[in-house]
């Protein structure tokens, strides 16, 4: 099964934060599952780092080595994602989460996220 990670799931995993559900943590650790990090997540993290609102457990440059070691792939944004975004209802105002929702829907991925607002889009979501 293919999973796409919401930004908070990635950050909580990297920081070994107790807010990450044990079920999601387990999925993220098992290499037989294919994990994806959206480019939207990378945009969001980059912005927060530049504003001084995000600190990582390693350097920003090294984070990509960590992703590779964990067998997580970067999921690029495709034309179809932007087309879907233009038709997506505004249940959620966060542009990064809206892009992640489009990617999950377009590529039939399960989203690992605590945010129940994604359910309004019909996204397959796991948390607890």
C-alpha positions, 0 to 999 in steps of 0.5 A, a space after each residue: 500500500 502507498 501512503 502520503 504523509 501530512 507535514 505534521 506526521 513527518 515532523 512528529 516522526 522526525 522529532 519522536 514526538 508523542 503526538 504521533 499515533 503509534 499506528 501511524 508511527 508503525 506504518 511509517 517505519 515498516 519498509 514494505 509500505 511505500 511512503 511518500 512526502 509531498 513536494 507541498 510538505 517540502 515547500 511548507 517546511 522550507 518556508 517555516 525554516 526560513 521564518 525561524 518557526 521550524 527546527 529539525 533534528 538535523 540540518 535541512 540538507 541532511 533531511 533528504 538523506 534521512 528520507 532516503 534511509 527511511 525509504 520515503 520518496 518525494 512525490 512531485 506535483 503533477 499537472 493533474 494535481 493542479 487541475 484537481 486543486 482548481 475544482 476542490 471545495 474549500 473545506 480547508 484553507 491551508 494551500 499545502 494541505 489542499 495540494 496533499 489532498 489532491 495528490 492523495 486522491 489523484 494517486 489513490 494513496 492513503 493519507 497519514 494525518 490527524 486532521 479530520 478535515 481531509 475526510 470532507 474531501 473523501 481522502 482515505 486517511 489513517 490516524 488512530 
